[in-house]
Amino acid sequence: MPSILIIDDNASVATALEVLFSLHDIDAVHALSPDEGLALLEQQPVDLVIQDMNFTEDTTSGEEGEALFQQIRARHPDLPVILLTAWTHLSSAVDLVKAGAADYLAKPWDDRKLLTTVNNLLELSETRRELDRRRAREQRDRSALEARYDLRGAVVADPASERVVNLACQVARSELPVLITGPNGAGKEKIAEIIQANSLVAKGPFVALNCGAIPSELIEAELFGTEAGAYTGANKAREGKFEAADGGTLFLDEIGNLSLGGQMKLLRVLETGRFERLGSNRERQVKVRVISATNADLPAMIRDGQFREDLYYRLNTVELALPPLAERPGDILPLAERFIGDGKPLSNAAASALQRHAWPGNVRELRNVIQRAGLLAQGPRIEVGDLNLPRAAAAPRAATPTADPDRSRIESALSHSHGIIAQAAAELGLSRQALYRRMDRYGIPRE
């Protein structure tokens, strides 16, 4: 049951409020002076305070109430406080609301309005406490993850990225091939490094090849090596990436760019560990853990005859789907701070602009934005203008009514808002009650 502390020197006022709240399943205690109220706050947990503004007879300045409010705010900065009085000047109340008071109500109060205000504040307080508990759990989980595994300095601050990294660490010690999917610039190579660092071949080489950066006619030579004279310009024998990665890990980025001929040879290496250099008939044996990555739709490429289905299933024994940065909002500011290093800090407005931006270029775009801003910023902090983001990113996005959201949109909004119903409802353009009705309709639990 929620608990309210009433601080008022008029016992009849306190009794009336206690009765009102008891009729609505809210526990209330009262104190007749500021000192007694502050003492009660230290003795028992309270969800909300309702305080008078004047405690000395014939005093109407509100200075006593202001002093009490400041003491409560200093000791309990997150505790909501409602100001209740018949004599305080409106300007004083407005100043205190600006300083953090939750609301201001005049005596005699309207029971319905007071109850509405109290219930809204109690709900908000419970939401904040749940968010704090969830963040504490997530922080404990991240700390345990960092203590148990080598994360190669990766920033893991959002639950979405934490899930991917946790799964990567779990599969690292197996010898199974891993396919990492996700958009360009999202950090797929970092996930591959984490797998290598926690694998049974962690002390072996880690060799990376971007299949999209090598001409298709040269990819096979890069993978398998060449003998002297294998083609024009091949003046001497050269080992390929598989030989270089023997006893370690080979990371094949943009695997969808591999030619069909290269795909066939890669499939054979995955199945047997054997291959031949270009221009050679001698088989070579290697033991390599293969991790591949792509931003392409491989199943669609299979339907179009551009990618071998048997290779896809061989590579896709374990798939790790890394979300774009926009779907990992908790990572944005920690990543920005990592890229800033010892440079100029972000202003609050710049930090807000970073969180509102869509980041089509993902982590790579964020790094470039921060590095450029740190170089060009003239003041002591990085400001919004230094980021050079599109103008739409610098202004808050107003929620606009859209078509009735389906289950996936609701779950996505709840994930982005860390379960805060009011924030998720605002993102979807719904009221809290409307969001609750849709959650019930789709069977989404009210956590």
C-alpha positions in Angstrom: 0.0 0.0 0.0 1.4 3.4 -0.9 2.3 5.8 2.0 1.8 9.6 2.2 3.3 11.9 4.8 1.1 15.0 5.7 3.0 17.8 7.4 0.5 20.4 8.7 0.2 22.2 12.0 -3.6 22.0 11.8 -4.6 18.6 13.2 -8.1 18.7 11.7 -6.6 19.2 8.2 -4.3 16.2 8.7 -7.2 14.0 10.0 -9.4 15.0 7.0 -6.7 14.0 4.6 -6.0 10.8 6.4 -9.6 9.8 6.2 -9.8 10.7 2.5 -6.8 8.6 1.6 -7.9 5.7 3.8 -11.1 5.4 1.8 -8.9 5.0 -1.4 -6.5 2.4 0.0 -3.7 4.9 0.6 -1.9 4.8 4.0 -1.2 8.3 5.5 0.7 9.5 8.5 0.9 13.1 9.7 3.3 15.4 11.5 2.4 18.7 13.1 5.7 20.5 12.5 8.6 20.6 10.0 11.0 19.0 12.5 8.6 16.1 13.2 8.0 15.6 9.5 11.7 15.4 8.7 12.2 13.0 11.5 9.4 10.7 10.2 11.0 10.8 6.8 14.2 9.4 8.2 12.3 6.7 10.2 10.0 5.1 7.5 9.6 4.9 3.7 7.2 7.4 2.2 6.0 7.7 -1.4 4.8 11.3 -1.3 4.7 14.4 0.9 1.8 16.9 1.3 3.1 19.9 3.2 1.6 23.1 4.5 3.4 26.4 3.8 2.9 28.1 7.1 3.4 26.6 10.6 3.6 29.6 13.0 0.3 31.3 14.0 -0.5 34.5 12.1 2.3 33.8 9.6 1.4 33.9 5.9 4.7 34.5 4.1 5.3 30.9 3.2 8.9 31.1 4.2 8.6 28.2 6.6 7.1 26.0 4.0 9.8 27.0 1.5 12.5 26.1 4.0 10.9 22.8 4.7 10.6 22.0 1.0 14.3 22.8 0.4 15.3 20.4 3.3 13.1 17.6 1.9 14.5 18.2 -1.6 18.1 18.1 -0.3 17.6 14.9 1.7 15.2 13.1 -0.7 15.6 14.6 -4.2 13.3 12.2 -5.9 10.4 12.4 -3.4 7.3 14.2 -4.9 6.0 17.0 -2.7 2.6 18.7 -3.0 2.3 22.2 -1.5 -1.0 22.9 0.3 -1.9 26.2 1.8 -4.5 29.0 2.0 -2.1 31.9 2.5 1.0 31.7 0.3 1.4 34.2 -2.6 1.0 32.5 -6.0 4.5 33.7 -7.1 6.1 31.8 -4.2 4.3 28.6 -5.1 5.3 29.0 -8.8 8.9 29.4 -7.8 8.8 26.2 -5.7 7.2 24.3 -8.5 10.0 25.4 -10.8 12.4 24.2 -8.1 10.9 20.7 -8.2 7.6 20.7 -6.3 5.2 18.3 -7.9 2.1 20.5 -7.6 0.4 23.4 -5.6 -3.1 23.2 -4.3 -5.0 25.8 -2.3 -7.2 25.2 0.8 -9.9 24.3 0.8 -9.0 21.6 -1.7 -11.1 19.7 -4.2 -11.0 16.0 -3.2 -11.3 14.7 -6.7 -8.5 16.9 -8.0 -6.3 16.1 -5.0 -6.8 12.3 -5.5 -6.1 12.6 -9.2 -2.9 14.4 -8.5 -1.8 12.0 -5.8 -2.6 8.9 -7.8 -0.7 10.2 -10.8 2.3 11.0 -8.7 2.2 7.6 -6.9 2.1 5.9 -10.3 5.0 7.9 -11.6 7.0 7.2 -8.4 6.4 3.5 -8.7 7.4 3.6 -12.4 10.6 5.4 -11.4 11.4 2.9 -8.7 10.8 0.0 -11.1 13.0 1.7 -13.7 15.7 2.1 -11.0 15.4 -1.5 -10.0 15.6 -2.6 -13.7 18.6 -0.4 -14.3 20.3 -1.8 -11.2 19.6 -5.4 -12.4 21.0 -4.5 -15.9 24.1 -3.0 -14.3 24.7 -6.1 -12.2 24.2 -8.3 -15.3 26.7 -6.1 -17.3 29.2 -6.1 -14.5 29.0 -9.9 -14.3 29.4 -10.2 -18.0 32.4 -7.9 -18.0 33.9 -9.9 -15.1 33.5 -13.2 -16.7 34.4 -12.5 -20.3 36.8 -10.4 -22.3 34.6 -7.9 -24.1 37.5 -6.3 -26.0 36.5 -2.9 -24.7 33.0 -3.0 -26.2 30.4 -0.6 -25.0 27.4 -2.7 -23.7 25.0 -0.3 -22.1 21.7 -1.2 -23.9 19.8 -4.4 -23.2 19.6 -5.2 -26.9 23.4 -5.1 -27.3 23.9 -6.9 -24.0 21.7 -9.8 -25.3 23.9 -10.2 -28.4 27.2 -9.9 -26.5 26.0 -12.4 -23.9 25.0 -14.9 -26.6 28.3 -14.3 -28.4 30.2 -15.2 -25.2 28.1 -18.3 -24.7 28.9 -19.7 -28.1 32.5 -18.6 -28.2 34.0 -21.8 -26.8 32.3 -24.0 -29.3 33.8 -24.7 -32.7 30.6 -24.0 -34.6 30.6 -21.4 -37.4 28.8 -18.1 -36.5 27.0 -15.8 -38.8 26.6 -12.2 -37.6 23.9 -10.2 -39.3 23.2 -6.5 -39.1 23.5 -3.2 -40.9 26.8 -1.6 -42.0 28.7 0.2 -39.2 26.7 -1.5 -36.4 29.8 -3.2 -34.9 29.8 -6.7 -36.3 33.5 -7.0 -36.3 33.6 -6.1 -32.6 31.3 -9.0 -32.0 33.6 -11.3 -33.9 36.6 -10.1 -31.8 34.6 -10.9 -28.7 34.0 -14.4 -29.9 37.6 -14.9 -30.8 38.8 -13.5 -27.4 36.7 -16.0 -25.5 37.1 -19.0 -27.7 39.3 -22.0 -27.3 41.6 -20.5 -30.0 41.9 -17.1 -28.3 45.7 -17.2 -28.4 45.6 -18.0 -32.1 45.6 -15.4 -34.9 42.5 -13.3 -35.7 42.4 -12.6 -39.5 39.7 -10.4 -41.1 38.8 -10.2 -44.7 36.2 -7.8 -46.1 34.8 -9.7 -49.1 33.1 -6.6 -50.3 36.4 -4.7 -50.6 38.1 -7.2 -52.8 37.3 -7.6 -56.6 35.4 -10.8 -57.1 38.2 -12.3 -59.3 40.7 -11.9 -56.5 38.7 -13.1 -53.5 39.6 -16.7 -54.0 43.3 -15.8 -54.1 42.9 -13.8 -50.9 41.1 -16.7 -49.2 43.2 -19.7 -50.4 46.5 -18.2 -51.6 48.3 -18.6 -54.9 51.3 -20.4 -56.3 53.8 -18.5 -58.4 52.5 -18.2 -62.0 48.9 -19.0 -61.1 47.8 -15.8 -63.0 49.4 -12.8 -64.6 51.3 -10.9 -62.1 51.6 -13.7 -59.5 55.4 -13.7 -59.4 55.7 -15.7 -56.2 53.7 -18.0 -53.9 51.5 -16.3 -51.3 49.5 -17.8 -48.5 45.9 -16.9 -48.2 43.7 -16.0 -45.3 42.9 -19.5 -44.3 46.6 -20.4 -43.9 47.2 -17.1 -42.0 44.3 -18.0 -39.7 45.4 -21.6 -39.0 44.9 -22.3 -35.3 42.8 -19.2 -34.9 39.8 -17.4 -36.3 38.9 -16.1 -39.8 36.4 -13.3 -39.9 34.7 -13.0 -43.3 32.9 -9.7 -43.5 30.3 -9.1 -46.3 30.1 -12.8 -47.0 27.3 -12.1 -49.5 29.9 -10.7 -51.9 31.7 -14.0 -52.3 31.4 -15.4 -55.8 29.6 -18.7 -56.4 32.9 -20.4 -57.2 34.4 -19.0 -54.0 31.3 -20.2 -52.1 31.8 -23.7 -53.3 35.4 -23.8 -52.2 34.6 -22.2 -48.9 31.9 -24.9 -48.3 34.5 -27.6 -48.8 37.0 -26.0 -46.4 34.2 -25.7 -43.8 33.4 -29.4 -44.2 36.9 -30.9 -44.5 39.4 -28.2 -43.5 41.1 -28.9 -46.8 41.8 -26.6 -49.8 44.3 -25.9 -52.6 46.0 -22.7 -53.5 45.2 -21.2 -56.9 47.5 -22.9 -59.4 48.3 -25.9 -57.1 47.0 -29.4 -56.9 48.4 -30.0 -53.5 45.8 -30.1 -50.7 46.5 -28.2 -47.5 45.0 -28.8 -44.1 44.0 -26.1 -41.7 42.0 -25.8 -38.5 40.2 -22.5 -38.5 37.1 -21.1 -36.7 35.1 -19.2 -39.3 32.9 -16.3 -38.3 31.1 -14.5 -41.1 29.0 -11.4 -41.3 26.7 -9.7 -43.7 24.2 -6.9 -44.1 22.6 -8.7 -47.0 19.4 -10.7 -47.1 21.0 -14.1 -47.7 17.7 -16.0 -47.9 16.6 -13.6 -50.7 20.0 -14.1 -52.5 19.4 -17.9 -52.2 16.0 -17.5 -53.9 17.7 -15.5 -56.7 20.4 -18.1 -57.2 23.2 -15.7 -55.9 24.1 -17.6 -52.8 24.4 -21.3 -52.1 21.8 -22.7 -49.7 24.1 -25.4 -48.4 26.7 -22.8 -47.6 24.2 -20.6 -45.8 23.1 -23.4 -43.5 26.8 -24.3 -42.9 27.7 -20.7 -41.9 24.4 -20.1 -40.0 24.8 -22.8 -37.4 24.6 -19.9 -34.9 23.2 -16.6 -36.0 23.8 -13.4 -34.0 21.5 -10.5 -35.1 23.0 -7.2 -34.1 20.4 -4.4 -34.1 21.1 -1.0 -35.7 22.2 1.7 -33.3 18.8 3.4 -33.4 17.4 0.2 -31.7 20.1 0.3 -29.0 19.4 3.8 -27.6 21.2 3.0 -24.3 24.5 2.6 -26.2 24.5 6.1 -27.9 25.8 8.3 -25.1 28.3 5.8 -23.7 29.7 5.3 -27.2 29.9 9.0 -27.7 31.7 9.4 -24.4 34.1 6.6 -25.5 34.8 8.4 -28.7 35.3 11.8 -26.9 37.9 10.3 -24.6 39.7 13.1 -22.9 38.3 15.7 -25.3 35.6 18.3 -24.8 32.4 17.0 -23.0 29.0 17.1 -24.5 26.5 19.8 -23.5 23.1 18.6 -22.4 21.5 19.9 -25.6 24.1 18.1 -27.7 23.5 14.8 -25.8 19.8 15.1 -26.4 20.3 15.7 -30.1 22.5 12.6 -30.3 19.7 10.5 -28.7 17.1 11.9 -31.1 19.1 11.3 -34.3 18.2 8.2 -36.4 21.8 7.1 -37.0 21.4 5.6 -40.4 25.2 5.0 -40.4 25.1 3.4 -37.0 28.2 3.4 -34.8 30.5 4.4 -37.6 28.5 7.5 -38.2 28.4 8.3 -34.5 32.2 8.0 -34.3 32.7 10.3 -37.3 30.2 12.9 -35.9 31.9 13.0 -32.5 35.5 13.2 -33.9 34.5 16.0 -36.2 32.6 17.9 -33.5 35.6 17.5 -31.1 37.9 19.0 -33.7 35.6 21.9 -34.7 34.0 22.9 -31.3 35.1 26.4 -30.3 33.7 26.5 -26.8 34.5 24.4 -23.7 31.8 21.9 -24.6 30.5 20.2 -27.8 27.2 22.0 -28.7 24.4 21.0 -31.0 25.8 23.1 -33.8 29.1 21.4 -33.6 27.5 18.0 -34.3 26.3 19.2 -37.7 23.3 16.8 -37.6 20.3 17.3 -39.9 18.0 20.0 -38.5 15.2 17.6 -37.8 17.5 15.8 -35.2 18.0 19.0 -33.2 14.3 19.4 -32.4 12.2 17.0 -30.3 9.9 14.8 -32.3 6.3 15.3 -31.5 4.1 12.3 -31.2 1.6 12.1 -34.0 -1.4 9.9 -34.2 -0.7 6.9 -36.5 -2.5 3.7 -37.5 -3.4 1.4 -34.6 -0.1 -0.1 -33.6 0.4 -3.9 -33.9 2.0 -6.1 -31.3 5.5 -5.7 -32.7 5.3 -1.8 -32.6 4.0 -1.9 -29.0 6.8 -4.3 -27.9 9.4 -2.1 -29.6 8.1 1.0 -27.9 8.1 -0.7 -24.5 11.7 -1.8 -25.2 12.8 1.6 -26.2 11.2 3.2 -23.1 12.6 0.5 -20.7 9.0 -0.4 -19.8 7.9 3.1 -18.9 4.2 3.1 -19.9 3.8 6.9 -20.2 6.9 7.1 -22.5 5.9 4.2 -24.7 2.3 5.6 -25.0 3.7 9.0 -26.1 5.9 7.3 -28.7 2.9 5.5 -30.1 0.6 8.5 -29.9 -1.7 6.8 -27.4 -2.9 7.5 -23.9 -1.8 5.2 -21.1 -5.2 3.6 -20.8 -5.3 3.0 -24.6 -1.9 1.4 -24.4 -2.9 -0.8 -21.5 -6.0 -2.0 -23.5 -3.9 -2.9 -26.5 -1.3 -4.7 -24.3 -4.2 -6.8 -22.8 -5.6 -7.5 -26.3 -2.2 -8.9 -27.5 -1.4 -10.6 -24.2 1.6 -8.4 -23.4 2.2 -8.6 -19.7 2.1 -5.5 -17.6 5.5 -5.8 -15.9 
